């Protein structure tokens, strides 16, 4: 009897948390869970925080300066958050209507302007842990290798769509890898 009540409470909490997230501007459309696709990401302004080590040991340390930057400047949160795993980097996208509020680098935050880029993307649901990232990355790299006319052009990275209060079973994430088209 307790188990169904816990599930119902989790669902109600999830809807309360996920619904407000829908109000966040999306830098680009998400890849559906279980799908793999090619997509062109738009050019944009990203805010970068970095630390020594791997992302999974540094994520809280990376988040704080980015959140302080957008809070101090009243920049609306945009999803997703990008994370480079080796070398521990976290990136916040800046929404198109918020770009004028970006006033340069700050302690712990670098402003990065990126060009449009082509990536292979694998969408998934679940916790934002290292094992899920590694499994999804392996699936994505296998998929890219099976595609004629594509080659990997950079390091894979994680893309997270939900905040920390979203229950793990409702969280959406992706793994991206930059790719290039090649002629055969």
Residue frames as qw, qx, qy, qz and C-alpha x, y, z in Angstrom:
[[0.000, 0.885, 0.465, 0.000, 0.00, 0.00, 0.00],
 [0.318, -0.785, 0.093, 0.523, 2.86, 2.37, 0.80],
 [0.470, -0.086, 0.571, 0.667, 4.55, 1.76, -2.57],
 [0.225, 0.641, 0.586, 0.442, 1.63, 3.08, -4.72],
 [0.194, -0.942, -0.234, 0.142, 1.35, 6.14, -2.45],
 [0.463, -0.567, 0.308, 0.608, 5.07, 6.86, -2.86],
 [0.405, 0.213, 0.627, 0.630, 4.75, 6.52, -6.62],
 [0.054, 0.833, 0.503, 0.223, 1.77, 8.88, -6.68],
 [0.331, -0.878, -0.030, 0.345, 3.59, 11.41, -4.48],
 [0.495, -0.295, 0.462, 0.674, 6.63, 11.21, -6.77],
 [0.310, 0.488, 0.627, 0.522, 4.46, 11.79, -9.82],
 [0.096, -0.935, -0.341, -0.015, 2.76, 14.83, -8.27],
 [0.435, -0.729, 0.186, 0.496, 6.14, 16.23, -7.23],
 [0.502, -0.005, 0.569, 0.651, 7.56, 15.56, -10.68],
 [0.209, 0.713, 0.544, 0.391, 4.72, 17.39, -12.40],
 [0.243, -0.943, -0.149, 0.173, 5.17, 20.33, -10.04],
 [0.467, -0.580, 0.374, 0.553, 8.88, 20.44, -10.89],
 [0.470, 0.131, 0.656, 0.576, 8.77, 19.57, -14.60],
 [0.215, 0.825, 0.511, 0.109, 5.94, 21.94, -15.52],
 [0.117, -0.940, 0.057, 0.316, 7.88, 25.10, -14.54],
 [0.491, -0.357, 0.567, 0.557, 10.89, 23.79, -16.48],
 [0.476, 0.530, 0.619, 0.331, 8.79, 23.90, -19.63],
 [0.064, 0.976, 0.169, -0.118, 8.84, 27.69, -19.24],
 [0.443, -0.589, 0.404, 0.541, 12.62, 27.77, -19.75],
 [0.539, 0.714, -0.273, -0.355, 13.79, 28.74, -23.20],
 [0.900, -0.033, 0.380, 0.211, 15.28, 25.81, -25.11],
 [0.124, -0.653, 0.480, 0.572, 18.51, 26.55, -26.97],
 [0.367, 0.241, -0.743, -0.506, 17.57, 23.74, -29.39],
 [0.844, -0.158, -0.116, -0.499, 15.00, 20.91, -29.46],
 [0.511, -0.434, 0.729, -0.137, 15.76, 17.81, -27.37],
 [0.421, 0.208, -0.830, -0.301, 16.40, 14.40, -28.89],
 [0.816, -0.294, -0.085, -0.490, 13.68, 11.97, -27.83],
 [0.522, -0.453, 0.704, -0.165, 14.63, 9.29, -25.31],
 [0.770, 0.083, 0.631, 0.047, 15.75, 6.16, -27.15],
 [0.637, 0.755, 0.148, 0.050, 16.38, 8.06, -30.41],
 [0.543, -0.378, 0.319, 0.679, 19.66, 8.79, -32.17],
 [0.455, 0.827, 0.320, 0.086, 19.87, 11.55, -34.73],
 [0.476, 0.117, 0.081, 0.868, 21.99, 14.15, -36.46],
 [0.026, -0.916, -0.400, 0.026, 21.19, 17.74, -35.61],
 [0.406, 0.460, -0.051, 0.788, 22.62, 21.15, -36.24],
 [0.382, -0.661, -0.439, 0.474, 22.98, 23.17, -33.07],
 [0.207, 0.934, 0.169, 0.239, 22.62, 26.93, -33.44],
 [0.419, 0.371, -0.303, 0.771, 25.39, 29.44, -32.94],
 [0.485, -0.788, -0.322, -0.197, 25.14, 31.03, -29.51],
 [0.003, 0.662, -0.494, 0.563, 26.60, 32.51, -26.39],
 [0.829, -0.321, -0.457, 0.043, 27.50, 30.06, -23.64],
 [0.293, -0.798, 0.398, -0.345, 28.80, 30.67, -20.13],
 [0.829, 0.165, -0.514, 0.145, 31.57, 28.27, -19.14],
 [0.511, -0.719, 0.408, -0.236, 32.85, 27.15, -15.75],
 [0.808, 0.304, -0.498, 0.087, 35.78, 24.75, -15.48],
 [0.589, -0.667, 0.416, -0.185, 37.70, 22.87, -12.81],
 [0.160, 0.467, -0.867, -0.076, 40.45, 20.26, -12.68],
 [0.371, -0.016, 0.889, -0.269, 39.40, 16.63, -12.73],
 [0.036, -0.273, -0.861, -0.427, 36.30, 14.95, -14.11],
 [0.337, -0.367, -0.234, -0.835, 32.84, 16.45, -14.36],
 [0.688, -0.428, -0.544, -0.218, 31.15, 13.92, -12.09],
 [0.597, -0.326, -0.452, 0.577, 33.37, 14.90, -9.15],
 [0.236, -0.126, -0.064, 0.961, 33.08, 18.66, -9.83],
 [0.011, -0.568, -0.643, -0.514, 29.48, 19.32, -10.96],
 [0.312, -0.837, -0.415, 0.172, 28.43, 21.27, -7.83],
 [0.429, -0.521, 0.111, 0.729, 31.61, 23.36, -7.94],
 [0.240, 0.135, 0.557, 0.783, 30.98, 24.11, -11.63],
 [0.070, -0.692, -0.670, -0.261, 27.32, 25.06, -11.18],
 [0.322, -0.727, -0.371, 0.480, 27.72, 27.71, -8.47],
 [0.206, -0.400, 0.176, 0.875, 29.65, 30.40, -10.41],
 [0.006, 0.245, 0.688, 0.683, 27.37, 29.97, -13.45],
 [0.230, -0.697, -0.678, -0.046, 24.24, 30.32, -11.36],
 [0.309, -0.643, -0.197, 0.672, 25.70, 33.37, -9.59],
 [0.182, -0.115, 0.422, 0.881, 26.49, 34.95, -12.97],
 [0.122, -0.430, -0.680, -0.581, 22.97, 34.58, -14.36],
 [0.336, -0.710, -0.586, 0.200, 21.35, 35.54, -11.03],
 [0.320, -0.509, -0.072, 0.796, 23.43, 38.72, -10.61],
 [0.014, -0.152, 0.434, 0.888, 22.57, 39.83, -14.15],
 [0.571, 0.338, 0.441, -0.605, 18.95, 38.65, -14.08],
 [0.339, 0.322, -0.724, -0.508, 19.55, 36.34, -17.04],
 [0.864, -0.031, 0.133, -0.485, 16.78, 33.77, -17.45],
 [0.516, -0.280, 0.804, 0.091, 17.83, 30.13, -17.23],
 [0.670, 0.447, -0.366, -0.467, 17.98, 28.36, -20.58],
 [0.776, -0.179, 0.605, -0.011, 18.10, 24.61, -21.13],
 [0.917, -0.284, -0.250, 0.131, 19.98, 22.42, -21.69],
 [0.345, -0.827, 0.436, 0.084, 23.18, 22.52, -19.66],
 [0.824, 0.441, -0.345, 0.083, 26.21, 21.07, -21.49],
 [0.619, -0.683, 0.388, 0.002, 28.98, 19.23, -19.64],
 [0.599, 0.555, -0.572, 0.074, 32.42, 18.18, -20.82],
 [0.911, -0.386, -0.142, -0.040, 33.40, 15.14, -18.78],
 [0.785, -0.127, -0.060, 0.603, 37.21, 15.01, -18.89],
 [0.285, 0.239, 0.008, 0.928, 38.55, 18.40, -17.91],
 [0.146, -0.590, -0.681, 0.408, 35.33, 19.17, -15.97],
 [0.025, 0.012, -0.157, -0.987, 33.47, 21.93, -17.80],
 [0.169, 0.608, 0.747, -0.207, 29.86, 23.07, -17.51],
 [0.069, 0.085, 0.341, 0.934, 28.15, 25.39, -19.99],
 [0.249, 0.612, 0.585, -0.469, 24.95, 27.42, -19.63],
 [0.283, 0.464, 0.539, 0.643, 23.31, 28.62, -22.84],
 [0.044, 0.386, 0.231, -0.892, 22.27, 32.28, -22.90],
 [0.414, 0.633, 0.653, -0.048, 18.86, 32.84, -24.52],
 [0.397, 0.458, 0.358, 0.710, 18.68, 35.04, -27.62],
 [0.164, -0.853, -0.258, -0.424, 16.71, 37.72, -25.76],
 [0.660, -0.731, -0.033, 0.169, 19.18, 37.71, -22.85],
 [0.780, 0.253, 0.005, 0.572, 22.42, 38.27, -24.80],
 [0.121, 0.782, -0.053, 0.609, 22.58, 42.01, -24.02],
 [0.635, -0.739, 0.086, -0.210, 22.83, 41.20, -20.29],
 [0.911, -0.089, 0.003, 0.403, 26.11, 39.33, -20.77],
 [0.023, 0.987, -0.146, 0.056, 28.82, 41.79, -19.78],
 [0.362, 0.667, -0.625, 0.182, 32.02, 39.76, -20.10],
 [0.669, 0.002, -0.703, 0.241, 33.89, 37.23, -18.02],
 [0.510, -0.707, 0.177, -0.457, 33.55, 37.06, -14.23],
 [0.199, -0.489, 0.820, -0.222, 35.36, 35.08, -11.52],
 [0.459, -0.004, 0.879, -0.130, 34.93, 31.42, -12.44],
 [0.594, 0.602, 0.512, -0.150, 32.93, 32.17, -15.62],
 [0.208, -0.282, 0.521, 0.778, 34.13, 32.63, -19.19],
 [0.594, 0.583, 0.202, -0.516, 31.85, 33.91, -21.96],
 [0.374, -0.144, 0.793, 0.459, 32.18, 31.70, -25.05],
 [0.588, 0.513, -0.042, -0.624, 30.70, 32.41, -28.48],
 [0.504, -0.086, 0.835, 0.204, 30.23, 29.25, -30.50],
 [0.331, 0.248, -0.510, -0.754, 29.44, 28.76, -34.18],
 [0.878, 0.091, -0.012, -0.470, 26.72, 26.51, -35.52],
 [0.083, -0.439, 0.895, 0.020, 27.80, 22.86, -35.20],
 [0.795, 0.050, -0.449, -0.405, 26.72, 19.45, -36.44],
 [0.273, -0.372, 0.812, -0.358, 26.41, 16.74, -33.80],
 [0.560, -0.165, -0.781, -0.222, 25.20, 13.18, -33.49],
 [0.361, -0.345, 0.421, -0.757, 22.84, 12.98, -30.52],
 [0.447, -0.201, -0.871, -0.035, 21.53, 10.05, -28.46],
 [0.431, -0.472, 0.101, -0.762, 18.56, 10.86, -26.20],
 [0.492, -0.122, -0.839, 0.199, 17.88, 9.02, -22.95],
 [0.533, -0.683, -0.047, -0.497, 16.04, 9.15, -19.62],
 [0.847, -0.273, -0.378, 0.255, 17.46, 8.47, -16.20],
 [0.519, -0.789, -0.007, 0.328, 19.88, 9.73, -13.59],
 [0.368, 0.898, -0.223, 0.091, 22.75, 12.01, -14.52],
 [0.696, -0.570, 0.417, 0.129, 25.44, 9.62, -13.33],
 [0.029, -0.622, 0.685, 0.378, 28.63, 8.44, -14.95],
 [0.410, 0.032, 0.904, 0.115, 27.35, 4.94, -15.80],
 [0.491, 0.696, 0.487, -0.190, 24.37, 6.30, -17.77],
 [0.194, 0.860, -0.281, -0.379, 26.66, 8.74, -19.57],
 [0.194, -0.458, 0.818, 0.287, 29.17, 6.01, -20.47],
 [0.492, 0.275, 0.826, 0.006, 26.48, 3.60, -21.67],
 [0.440, 0.813, 0.304, -0.231, 24.77, 6.23, -23.84],
 [0.041, 0.799, -0.464, -0.380, 28.13, 7.45, -25.19],
 [0.351, -0.211, 0.878, 0.248, 29.09, 3.90, -26.23],
 [0.495, 0.534, 0.683, -0.058, 25.72, 3.46, -28.02],
 [0.289, 0.900, 0.026, -0.324, 26.13, 6.81, -29.79],
 [0.085, -0.667, 0.639, 0.374, 29.69, 6.10, -30.96],
 [0.452, 0.078, 0.874, 0.161, 28.60, 2.68, -32.28],
 [0.449, 0.737, 0.475, -0.170, 25.77, 4.41, -34.18],
 [0.152, 0.875, -0.257, -0.382, 28.12, 7.02, -35.71],
 [0.257, -0.422, 0.806, 0.326, 30.56, 4.30, -36.83],
 [0.463, 0.307, 0.829, 0.066, 27.67, 2.51, -38.57],
 [0.367, 0.834, 0.265, -0.315, 26.68, 5.60, -40.58],
 [0.661, 0.247, 0.329, 0.627, 28.33, 5.85, -43.99],
 [0.232, 0.698, 0.201, 0.647, 29.58, 9.35, -44.72],
 [0.411, -0.870, 0.021, -0.269, 30.08, 10.41, -41.07],
 [0.686, 0.123, -0.496, 0.518, 33.13, 10.69, -38.89],
 [0.513, -0.748, -0.303, 0.293, 33.67, 11.81, -35.29],
 [0.391, 0.665, -0.026, 0.636, 35.09, 15.34, -35.19],
 [0.138, -0.608, 0.376, -0.686, 35.47, 15.97, -31.45],
 [0.097, 0.058, -0.890, 0.441, 34.96, 14.63, -27.93],
 [0.379, -0.544, -0.696, -0.276, 31.57, 13.38, -26.71],
 [0.015, -0.147, 0.442, -0.885, 29.83, 15.44, -24.03],
 [0.062, -0.471, -0.855, 0.209, 26.69, 15.32, -21.89],
 [0.185, -0.298, -0.209, -0.913, 23.58, 17.48, -22.31],
 [0.125, -0.327, -0.840, 0.415, 21.20, 17.74, -19.33],
 [0.150, -0.476, -0.477, -0.724, 17.64, 19.02, -19.63],
 [0.560, -0.683, -0.397, -0.250, 16.26, 18.92, -16.07],
 [0.132, -0.729, 0.410, -0.533, 17.13, 20.42, -12.71],
 [0.184, 0.264, -0.881, 0.347, 18.28, 18.55, -9.61],
 [0.435, 0.014, 0.596, -0.675, 14.78, 18.32, -8.10],
 [0.755, 0.227, -0.319, -0.526, 13.36, 16.33, -11.01],
 [0.838, -0.245, 0.473, -0.118, 13.07, 12.65, -10.02],
 [0.266, -0.438, 0.749, 0.420, 15.73, 10.53, -11.73],
 [0.446, 0.274, 0.838, 0.156, 13.18, 8.50, -13.70],
 [0.350, 0.850, 0.379, -0.105, 11.82, 11.66, -15.37],
 [0.194, -0.752, 0.317, 0.544, 15.15, 13.29, -16.18],
 [0.782, 0.602, 0.132, 0.091, 16.09, 13.68, -19.84],
 [0.326, -0.715, 0.436, 0.439, 19.65, 13.78, -21.06],
 [0.800, 0.598, -0.053, -0.008, 21.60, 13.36, -24.26],
 [0.604, -0.436, 0.396, 0.536, 25.11, 12.56, -25.28],
 [0.525, 0.838, -0.029, -0.148, 26.44, 14.54, -28.24],
 [0.656, -0.278, 0.402, 0.575, 29.52, 14.07, -30.34],
 [0.271, 0.739, -0.214, -0.579, 30.60, 16.58, -33.00],
 [0.737, 0.171, 0.609, 0.238, 30.64, 14.95, -36.45],
 [0.140, 0.555, -0.396, -0.717, 31.65, 15.79, -40.01],
 [0.850, 0.429, 0.237, -0.194, 30.19, 14.56, -43.25],
 [0.294, -0.489, 0.674, 0.469, 32.73, 12.85, -45.48],
 [0.695, 0.481, -0.247, -0.474, 32.53, 12.00, -49.16],
 [0.708, -0.197, 0.674, 0.068, 33.00, 8.39, -50.12]]
